[in-house]
Amino acid sequence: MLDQPIAKIENLRVEFQTKDGPVVGVEDVSFDVNPGETVCIVGESGSGKSVSSLSLMRLVEFGGGEIAGGRLLFDRKEGEQINLADTDQDLMRTIRGNEIGMIFQDPFASLNPQMMLGDQVAEPMRNYGTHSSVEMQKRVEMLFDRVELPRSFLRRFPHELSGGQRQRVAIARALALNPKLIIADEAVSALDVSVQAQVLNLMMELQAELGLSFLFISHDMAVVERVSHDVGVMYLGRIVELGPRQAVFEDPQHPYTQALMQAVPIADPNQRKSERELNFKPIPSPIHPVGYEPGPSEYKEVSPGHFVLTSESGY
């Protein structure tokens, strides 16, 4: 039996206000992140996967979004859960970094170009006052060792490193305060395939060693299959299929999940599908009129833990 989830998203709804009406970024999304496991949320651009992850950190509000419904439960201590959706900003500041870490898509954009890398990894400890200067230096050196970067890089700047090396620095910074949960938003999408594999292997090693939980956001089905324990497929703001990795990949039920599987690149040109076979359809407009009341997400369990959105939900 699994322990209580570290994070539990229940019926999350996120809206963005525009001059034409409210845009629904996320609609009635629910999933759990269990201790020591990786949940991957996959979908194309605009599906709502990043909005879901940023909501858990309450960062979506800084981008003009509003959490309009649902609960974001986080297990701070054993048996003690709080709802991050209505937590004040002072407590959220404590939780960010301390208990939930973040790895962004572009390491060059998320690192300060004018700070040495060692100072950037030390910055969370300095901001929260958790370590003395000597302890901080030792921990930074240990983190560089752990992400397999030479200590000579401590005094380098981001532009002096490759993309994969910069992402290792971002991982070290996310680990600085020993968070239980790390949100990785397209953390390897900017890297070439060989470097992707190295960074993913590192993250999986850290998970096994430290018992980390990951909420991993991606559009790459090959990456998702490599790292996930559970997979949630998002389309137009809703999760259309959710279940264990093997069940979702071997027996995809929703038409959109099946389309994603068909779109995975195939090396053999003789086996590749034509555009007609892929049958892509444009995403409908997410803008709804004022007063729009969407129906609830209704799911059918097709196998243990494997759920698919039913047609009754309007999708």
LINWORA-V287057 format. One record per residue. PHI is phi in radians with two decimals (* if undefined). PSI is psi in whole degrees, 0 to 359 (none if undefined). Layout:
PHI&PSI  PHI&PSI
This chain:
*&132  -1.27&151  -1.18&172  -1.04&138  -1.00&145  -1.23&321  -2.36&142  -2.39&112  -1.68&124  -2.18&116  0.91&41  -1.17&134  -2.29&128  -2.22&132  -2.14&151  -2.17&128  -1.49&131  -2.26&170  -1.16&339  -1.63&357  2.27&177  -1.29&133  -1.73&123  -1.47&112  -1.42&321  -2.47&135  -2.30&113  0.96&52  -1.70&133  -2.44&133  -2.91&163  -2.00&150  -2.03&115  -1.59&156  -1.01&132  1.25&14  -2.16&168  -2.06&124  -1.81&125  -1.83&130  -1.86&121  -2.15&148  2.95&169  -1.39&172  -1.03&134  1.58&1  -1.38&340  1.86&5  -1.19&317  -1.21&324  -1.05&321  -1.08&315  -1.23&319  -1.18&334  -1.13&323  -1.12&331  -1.62&358  1.05&27  -1.51&342  -1.08&333  -1.17&330  -1.30&345  -1.76&15  1.58&5  -1.52&165  -2.40&127  -1.35&103  -1.65&356  -3.13&161  1.67&178  -2.23&146  -2.11&89  -1.51&133  -2.28&132  -1.53&91  -1.18&312  -2.30&171  -1.02&117  1.44&354  -1.89&109  -1.94&142  -2.17&156  -1.66&107  -1.18&341  -1.14&332  -2.14&26  -1.46&141  -1.25&162  -1.14&329  -1.11&316  -1.22&323  -1.08&323  -1.10&323  -1.16&320  -1.27&320  -1.11&127  1.50&308  -1.14&314  -2.11&335  -2.23&121  -1.72&165  -2.42&133  -2.08&120  -1.58&170  -1.15&313  -1.87&104  -1.14&331  -1.20&324  -1.33&330  -1.52&349  -1.76&148  -1.39&119  -1.16&345  -1.82&4  -1.96&142  -1.16&151  -1.11&321  -1.07&320  -1.16&327  -1.25&323  -1.23&328  -1.36&341  -0.96&315  -1.04&320  -1.17&324  -1.21&318  -1.13&323  -1.66&355  1.08&39  -1.60&342  -2.38&150  -1.29&170  -1.04&318  -1.18&314  -1.09&321  -1.09&314  -1.08&318  -1.13&320  -1.21&321  -1.08&316  -1.08&319  -1.10&320  -1.17&321  -1.11&321  -1.08&318  -1.19&326  -1.62&12  1.08&48  -2.05&138  -1.14&147  -1.16&343  -1.12&340  -1.30&348  -0.98&328  -1.82&15  -1.66&170  -1.96&159  -0.93&322  -1.19&347  -1.52&357  -1.98&161  -1.37&171  -1.06&317  -1.14&321  -1.16&320  -1.10&322  -1.20&330  -1.14&322  -1.11&318  -1.08&322  -1.15&316  -1.04&318  -1.13&320  -1.12&333  -1.54&354  -0.95&322  -1.87&20  0.97&54  -1.21&156  -1.50&332  -2.23&134  -2.14&129  -1.70&121  -1.97&105  -1.68&99  0.93&46  -1.19&342  -2.14&6  -1.20&337  -1.54&2  -1.83&153  -1.30&168  -1.06&317  -1.16&321  -1.26&324  -0.91&312  -1.06&319  -1.12&315  -1.18&319  -1.11&319  -1.07&319  -1.07&315  -1.11&322  -1.22&324  -1.11&316  -1.12&323  -1.08&314  -1.15&322  -1.35&319  -1.85&354  1.23&30  -1.24&151  -1.88&141  -2.13&137  -1.88&108  -1.92&122  -1.81&130  -2.74&160  -1.97&0  -1.75&110  -1.13&329  -1.16&319  -1.14&316  -1.04&315  -1.11&329  -1.25&319  -1.92&345  -1.49&152  -1.73&316  -2.20&151  -2.25&132  -2.05&125  -1.74&124  -1.90&142  -2.55&123  0.89&46  1.52&355  -2.13&153  -1.42&119  -1.69&341  -2.68&140  -2.58&132  3.02&182  -1.05&150  -0.92&311  -1.08&318  -1.13&317  -1.21&320  -1.36&326  -1.54&337  -2.46&62  -1.12&133  -1.85&321  -1.41&142  -0.97&326  -1.23&319  -1.06&317  -1.08&321  -1.14&321  -1.09&318  -1.10&319  -1.17&334  -1.47&355  -1.12&129  -1.05&142  -2.05&130  -1.17&321  -1.31&115  -1.08&335  -1.27&341  -1.73&354  -1.23&148  -1.58&149  -1.40&164  -1.05&327  -1.14&322  -1.21&327  -1.22&326  0.95&52  -1.25&144  -2.14&143  -1.17&148  -1.25&134  -1.11&163  -1.16&133  -1.50&1  -1.45&126  -2.02&153  -1.17&158  -1.04&135  1.60&0  -1.09&131  -2.12&103  -1.26&154  -1.34&161  -1.24&156  -1.37&122  -1.99&132  -2.13&151  -1.97&133  -1.52&111  -1.58&340  -2.80&168  -0.92&116  1.38&0  -1.89&113  -2.09&145  -2.29&138  -1.16&134  -1.60&163  -1.15&338  -1.09&340  -1.41&356  1.61&12  -2.13&none
